[in-house]
Amino acid sequence: MDIMPQSPVEACFLILGAGIGVCYGFDGWTASKKDEKFAGATRLANLKYAVLGLFGVLITKFLKKYGITAETDRLFLFYLMGLFPAAVTTIALMTVYIARKYASLRWGHTGKFLPPGFDPVLTYLFFGFRRYTVEADAAWKVAKQTETDRSRTFDAGFLRKYEEQLSSAIAAVGSAQDVPASKEFVAKIILKCIQAVVTAYYPETDGLKVNANYMVAYPKDKRPDGLNDRLKFADADISIYGHFLVIEGYADAEDGDDIILPVIDENQTDWEDRVLPGAPRAFLKRTTDVISDTGQISFPPKIPDETKAKIKDFLQRKSFRSFASISILHGSDRLGVVNIESNRGYVFGNSEQDKVNVDNSLRPFCYLLGFVIKA
């Protein structure tokens, strides 16, 4: 059978099928209702228009009166050859476009606040493009409003307190250049400033208690004193570790620990899947690692179950319920980590914008600690 149109009528049915296929790929002809359920989805209902096009084949017997002849089976074939490829191609391209658009959007701050019940791809597939457009606009407005509600701006009160604390930290570091002062003393002042800044960011939270400590990194060829007694959560073979993080000081030492944490060597196979969460991960990746709930920690896949159990047991016995670890850098050198602990969950806030705000606020203090450690 020749699959190329042999007459204008056959070509018309091919074009007709393609046109209906494209229209069906978007919506069809009936717009979905606001409260429409999946059981009666518009996409399914609009199939009748595509099927009705088949009845056009039946009119060919009336065309014979005017001297136009065409085989019914060939018209049926060309109609389907236009309909299905056009519909499938349109739906596939639109699905890929929408999926890619929202996949990239969710990486942004606002995208993370999209309503959990909104699925753009399924909305388009089941209800059509017009329904998707309406719901996408509504979801975007909700996301923007949610981000605004859940994130805080730096109001005048916070900025004033922040300026005071940063000035105090800078003055402490500056005075140490002129008058000999112990690193521990200057570091404690900076930690107190960090403690005050985080507390000031959440002035409405009653009973909030924040503490801070800093850890200094020792390379494996310069192991710290008391390593065997103070080392926690380590493998029996400590040669796999490239650094050891030692707590050197607290803002408030009453509930403090005197522990050492191991940091997997970057030359080890799959080190990213074996690094401990919190301070070791923040140090190794030169970033901030936030644990919003110590009861719900997500461990890298290759942390042994025994180690996970020890970490969970350790945290259950602590008064803090969340913490964040920020790497201490001095130029390109990694020197250690600052840990901020809170007796409430979500020490850096519920939203991504909160995390960015607090992290950016504390970075200057971490840089100052870098000067102190390096001195």
N, C-alpha and C positions, 0 to 999 in steps of 0.2 A: 504493500500500500504506500502510495506517495503521500508523505506528511507535509508537503508544501501546498499552500492554497492554490487551487487550479481555477478559481473563479472569484469575482468580486464578492459574491455572497459568502463564500468560505472565509475570505479575508475579513469580512465584516464580523463574522461570528468569532474569529480569533481575537479581533480588537475588542469586541464586546466582552468576551470572557476576561481579557486582561484588565479592562476598565473596571469591571465588577470586582475582580480579584483585588485590585489596588484599593478600591473603596472599602471592601470588606476588611482589608488589612488594617485600615484605620478604625472605622466604626461600623461600616454598613450605612444604613439610612436612618436608623432609629437611635436616638440618644438615650443613654441609660438614665434611670430615675435615681433620685438622691438616696432613697432607702432600699434600693434594689439588692436582693440577696444573690449569692453565687449560684443557687439552685436555678434561678431564672436569669442567668447572666445575658447581657445584651449580645455578647459575642455569639452565643448559641442561638439566640432568637433571630439574629440577622442572617443566619444560614439560609433561612427561607427565601431571601431575596436572591441568593446565589443559585438556589435550587430552581426558583421560578424562571431563571434565565434559560433553563433547559427546555422549558415549554416553548421557547422561541423556535426550537427545532421543528415543532409540530406545525408551525405556520407555513412551512415550506410547501406543503401540499396545495395551499391556496395560491402560492406564487406560480404554480404551473399554469393557471388560467391566463397569466400574462406572458407566458413563454419563457419563464425563468425556471430552469430545472436545477435541482441539487439533490445529492444523495443525503438522506437523513442521518445515516451513521457517520458520514464525513463531517457534517455540520456539528453533530454531537461531539465528535473528536476534537475539532478545532476550538469549540467553545471551552472544553475542558483544558485543552492545551494553553489557552490564554488565562483561564481562571486560576488553576491551581499554582502554576509557577509564580504568577503575579502576587497572589495572596500570601503564599509561603514566603516569598522573598521580602515582601513589605513587612510582614509580621516579624520575620527574623531580623531584618535590619533595625526596625524600631526597638525590638527587645534588646539587642546588643547596645544600641545607642543609650537607652534608658538605664540599663544595668551599669554601663561604664560611667555614665554621668553621676549616678548616685554612689557608685563605689568610690569615686574620687572625692565626691562631696563629703562623704562620711569621715574622710581623713581630716577635714577641717573642723574647727571648733563648733561652728553652728550646725554642721551636719550631724554631729553626735547628739543633738537635741531633737532630731526628727522623731515624731510620735512613734512609739514601738509597734503600734498596730498598722502602720502605713507601709505597704509593700508596693513600690511603684511598678515593678515588673508584672506582678499578678494583677494589679489594678488595670494596667493596659491590656493584658492578655484576656482577661475575663470581661471587662467592661468597655474597652475601647479607648481611643486617644482623647476624646473630649472629656470623659470622666476622669482619666488620668490627669489631664491638665488642671481640672478644677481641684482635685484632691491634692495634687502636688503644690499648687499655690497655697492652699490652706495649710498644708503640712509645713511649708517653708515659713509662713507667718508664725505658726506655733513655735517652730524651732528658734526663730529670732527672738520671740518674746520670752521663751524659756531661758535662753542664754542670758538675756538681759536680767531676768528675775533672779537667776541662780548665781550669776557672777557679780562680784562687787567692784565698784570703782574706787579709786583712791580719793576719798573725800579729804576735806581740809584737815579734819581732826587726825586722821591716820597719817597724812603727809607731815604734819607738824611733829608727831611722835617719831615718825621714821627719820626725819631730819635730825632730831635730837639724838637718837640712838646711833645713827651713822656718824655724826660729829663726834660723839663720845668714843666710838671705836677708832676713828681716824686719829683723834687726839692721843689715845692710849698708845697706838703704834708709833706716832710721831715722838711722843715723850720718851719712849724706850730708846730712840736713836740718840737722844741727848743724855739721858740719865739711865744708867744701867738698871734694867729691871728684868726679872725672871720671865721666861717665856710663859710659864704657867700662869703668872699673874696677869699678863697682858691678854693671853688667850681666854682667861676666865672673864675678863671684861667684855671681850668680843662675844663670847657665848651668852653672857647676860643680855647683851644688846639683841642678839638673835632671838632669845627667849621673849624679850619685850616686844619685838616687832611682830612675831607670830601672834602673840596674845592681843596686841592692838588691832590686828586684822580681823579678829572675831570679838569685838567688844560686847556683843549681845549674848554671848555664850556663858551662862552662869556656871560656876564651878570648874571652868577650864583650867587645867594645869599643863604647862608646857615645860619641858626640860631640853637641854642640848648638851652634846658632848662632841669632842673631836678625836679622831683617830689618826695616827701617823703611820705611814707605810714603811716597813722595813723590807729590803730585798732579801731574797733567800740566802745570799752569801753573807748577810749581816743580821743574823737572827737575834731577836730581842731577848732580854733576860726573862727567865721564868717561862720560856715557851712551852715546855712540856706540861707545866702545871696549869697554865692559863689558856691554852689553846682549846677552842671549842669547834665542834662540828667538822672535824678534819678526818680525812682518810688515814688509814694506818700507814700508808706510804706518803710521808709529807714531802717527798722529793718532787711531787707533781705540782707543788705550789711555787709561784714566782715571787709572791710578797706575803707579808703578814701585817694585818692592821691591828694596832695597839691603841687602846683607849688611854689618852694622856690627861684628859681633864673634863670636868662637868661644869655647867652653870650652877647646878645644885647637886652636890655629891651624895645627899642622904640616901637616895635610892639608886645609886650608881653601881656599875659593874667594873670589874677589873679583869676583862677578858681580852683574848686575842682571836681574831678571825682570819682564816686562811683565804688566800686569793689564788685561784687556779692560774697556772702559767699559760700565757697566751700561745705558747708553742705546743701545748698539749692538744691532742686530737679532740675535736668537738668541744672546745673549751666554753663556747657560748651556752652549750647545753649542760655544762657541769658547774658553772659559777654559782655561788650562793646568792640568793636575793638580798636586797638591802645594800649595806655598805660595800661588800666585795664587788657586786655588780656595778654600782655607781662608780667605784674607783676604776675598775677595769675599762668601762665604757666612757669615762670622762663626762658623766651626765648626772641626772637626778633620778633616783629610784624611789618611788612612793609606794608604801604599803598602807593602804587605806583602812584595812581591817586585819589585825594580826590573827584573827581566827579564820581568815579566808585567804591564805597566801597561795599564789600561783607559782609553783616551783618549776624550774627548767626540767626538761624530760629525763635527764640522766643523773639527777640527784638521787642517791640511794634512799630507799624507803626508811632505813634505819636512821639516816641523817635527818630526813623530814620529820620523823617522830621526835627526835631530840630537839629540833628547833621548835616544833609546836609545843612540846612540854615546857621548854624554856620560856616561851612567850606567854603561855597560860599563867605562869607564876609571876609575871610582871604586872605592874600597875598601869603601864601605857597600853593603849588599845590601837594605836596607829603610829607610824613613824615615817620619816623621809630621810634619805641619805643623799647628800650633795657632795660631789667630788671637789677636792681642794687642789687648785692648779696654781702653778707659778711659772708663767710663760708656757712652755710646752711640757714642763715636768709635772707628773702626778705625785702629789705629796701625801695625800690622805683623804679623809672624808669627815664631813660634819653630819651628825645625826640629830634630828629634831623629833622628840617624842611627845605624844599627847595622851591624856587620859580619856579622850574622846576619839571616836572613829573619824576618819577623813581629816587628818591633820592639815592637809593642803586643800581642803574644801571638796565639795561634791562635783563641781564642774571642772572641765578642762581649763576654762579661763581662770578660775581660782588658782589652779595649780601653777599656771603660767605667772600669774600676779605674784604669788608668794615666792616662787622660785626666783623670779627676776629681782624681787626685793632683797633676797638673802644672798644673792651672788656676790655683791660688793664685800660683804662681811667674810665670805669664804676666801676671797682674794686677799683680804687683809690678814687672815689667818695664814695664808700662804707665805706672806712676807715674814710673819712671826716664826714659822717653822723653818724657813730658809735662813733666817738670820743666824 
